[in-house]
Amino acid sequence: MTHGSQTGSVRECTLTEFSSAYFAWETTINDREHRINHEIRVPQVHLVLNDGESRGIVSTQEALRLARESGLDLVEIAPKAMPPVAKILDYNKFRYEQEKKARASAKSAKNPQLKEVRLSFGIGAHDIETKAKRAKEFLDEGHFIRVFITLRGRENVFPGKAKQTLETFRDATESAVEQPITQVGNKIQVILKPKK
């Protein structure tokens, strides 16, 4: 009877320890955004090497072998693809960079700034496209943008052309308008904001 009681006690302890260990393991996996190494259970993956080169579809075992030989991790970065996309990389470094970007994005969203973009009166389509691309980066970070054109000399006779340029620029950034086009002295400006 005593022996049975001891066995029961040992068994109960073992199950408790097992449950704790399992819970810790499950939490570790669930806390991560990506499955890595032997957590990847699919038979095949579309493999991308550390330098960005695609190796196409390979067996997961082969991908794990290549990752091991490189001293890196195999990380499932697109689990819903068929087959999933996995990349060989340093997972700790990858996670650090992801968190760093997320923090920077959150900080920008909380502290929007007013950026300025100056356009020339006779700016060409290519230059508008280039400056609009940079402006979109600011908008994506949650910032507002003041876009302005300074009219000089005879350009003051053609404010309509400057306004049209600002409208073209606004369309190129796919943004919303915080403050419509206005003219103050020899400057014509518009303030843009991110679309919700």
LINUR-V634073 format. One record per residue. RES is the residue in three letters. PHI is phi in whole degrees, 0 to 359 (NA if undefined). OMEGA is omega in degrees with one decimal (* if undefined). D_LAST is the distance of its C-alpha to the last C-alpha in whole Angstrom. Layout:
RES_PHI_OMEGA_D_LAST, RES_PHI_OMEGA_D_LAST
This chain:
MET_NA_178.7_71, THR_297_179.8_70, HIS_300_178.4_69, GLY_297_179.9_67, SER_295_179.2_66, GLN_295_179.5_65, THR_299_178.4_64, GLY_299_-179.5_61, SER_295_179.1_60, VAL_296_-178.5_60, ARG_297_-179.2_58, GLU_298_179.8_55, CYS_297_-179.0_55, THR_298_179.2_54, LEU_296_179.3_51, THR_297_179.3_50, GLU_297_179.8_50, PHE_299_-179.9_48, SER_299_179.9_46, SER_296_-179.5_44, ALA_295_-180.0_44, TYR_296_-179.8_43, PHE_299_179.9_40, ALA_297_-179.9_40, TRP_295_-178.9_39, GLU_295_179.8_37, THR_296_-179.8_35, THR_301_-179.8_35, ILE_292_-176.6_34, ASN_292_179.3_31, ASP_288_179.9_30, ARG_272_179.0_29, GLU_278_-174.0_26, HIS_234_170.3_29, ARG_278_179.6_32, ILE_230_174.7_35, ASN_48_-173.2_38, HIS_284_172.8_40, GLU_285_179.6_38, ILE_279_-170.6_37, ARG_261_-176.7_39, VAL_289_-177.9_38, PRO_288_-177.8_41, GLN_224_175.6_39, VAL_222_169.5_36, HIS_272_-169.6_35, LEU_267_173.1_36, VAL_242_-179.0_34, LEU_283_-176.8_37, ASN_299_-179.8_36, ASP_273_178.0_36, GLY_95_-179.4_33, GLU_286_179.1_36, SER_272_176.8_36, ARG_261_-179.5_39, GLY_76_-176.6_38, ILE_273_177.9_39, VAL_226_176.2_41, SER_292_179.8_43, THR_298_178.7_41, GLN_297_177.9_44, GLU_296_179.2_45, ALA_297_178.0_41, LEU_295_178.8_42, ARG_298_179.9_45, LEU_296_178.7_44, ALA_296_179.8_41, ARG_299_-179.3_44, GLU_297_179.5_46, SER_275_-176.8_43, GLY_72_-176.8_43, LEU_236_-179.5_40, ASP_252_170.5_38, LEU_260_-173.8_36, VAL_242_177.9_33, GLU_279_-174.5_31, ILE_259_176.3_28, ALA_221_-173.8_27, PRO_294_-175.9_29, LYS_272_177.6_27, ALA_290_179.6_29, MET_238_-8.2_32, PRO_286_179.8_34, PRO_301_177.4_32, VAL_267_178.1_31, ALA_234_-178.2_33, LYS_235_175.4_33, ILE_274_-179.0_36, LEU_197_174.7_35, ASP_276_-172.0_35, TYR_296_-180.0_33, ASN_298_178.6_33, LYS_294_179.6_32, PHE_300_-178.9_29, ARG_294_178.8_28, TYR_299_179.9_29, GLU_296_179.1_26, GLN_297_-179.8_24, GLU_292_178.7_24, LYS_297_178.2_24, LYS_296_-179.4_21, ALA_297_179.1_19, ARG_295_-179.9_20, ALA_296_179.9_19, SER_294_179.6_16, ALA_294_179.8_16, LYS_296_179.8_18, SER_296_-178.7_15, ALA_294_-179.3_12, LYS_281_-176.4_15, ASN_236_-179.5_16, PRO_296_179.6_14, GLN_243_175.1_17, LEU_262_177.9_17, LYS_270_179.7_18, GLU_237_174.8_21, VAL_231_179.9_21, ARG_257_176.7_25, LEU_248_175.3_25, SER_274_-177.4_29, PHE_301_-176.4_30, GLY_257_-177.4_31, ILE_300_-179.4_29, GLY_271_-176.4_29, ALA_299_-178.3_27, HIS_295_179.7_27, ASP_292_176.0_26, ILE_298_-179.3_23, GLU_298_-179.7_22, THR_296_-178.7_23, LYS_290_178.4_22, ALA_293_178.7_18, LYS_297_178.4_18, ARG_294_179.8_19, ALA_297_179.8_16, LYS_297_177.6_14, GLU_297_177.0_15, PHE_298_-179.0_14, LEU_297_179.0_11, ASP_297_178.8_10, GLU_273_176.5_12, GLY_94_-177.9_10, HIS_273_172.5_12, PHE_263_-179.2_13, ILE_227_172.9_15, ARG_262_179.7_18, VAL_253_-177.0_20, PHE_218_175.2_23, ILE_233_176.7_26, THR_263_-179.7_30, LEU_275_-178.9_32, ARG_233_175.5_36, GLY_55_-176.4_39, ARG_293_178.5_39, GLU_298_179.6_35, ASN_297_-179.9_35, VAL_282_-173.9_37, PHE_238_179.0_34, PRO_296_-179.8_30, GLY_298_179.4_29, LYS_294_179.1_29, ALA_295_179.1_27, LYS_296_178.7_24, GLN_296_178.2_24, THR_297_178.9_24, LEU_295_177.8_21, GLU_294_177.7_19, THR_297_179.7_20, PHE_296_178.9_19, ARG_300_178.9_15, ASP_299_-178.1_16, ALA_293_179.9_17, THR_272_-178.9_14, GLU_53_-176.0_11, SER_252_173.9_9, ALA_259_-178.0_8, VAL_259_175.3_11, GLU_273_178.1_12, GLN_224_-175.6_16, PRO_296_-178.8_17, ILE_300_178.5_20, THR_225_176.5_23, GLN_242_176.3_27, VAL_235_-175.6_28, GLY_64_180.0_32, ASN_261_178.6_32, LYS_248_174.8_28, ILE_244_-173.7_25, GLN_218_173.4_22, VAL_216_176.3_18, ILE_249_-176.9_16, LEU_255_178.1_12, LYS_221_180.0_9, PRO_295_173.3_6, LYS_285_180.0_4, LYS_279_*_0
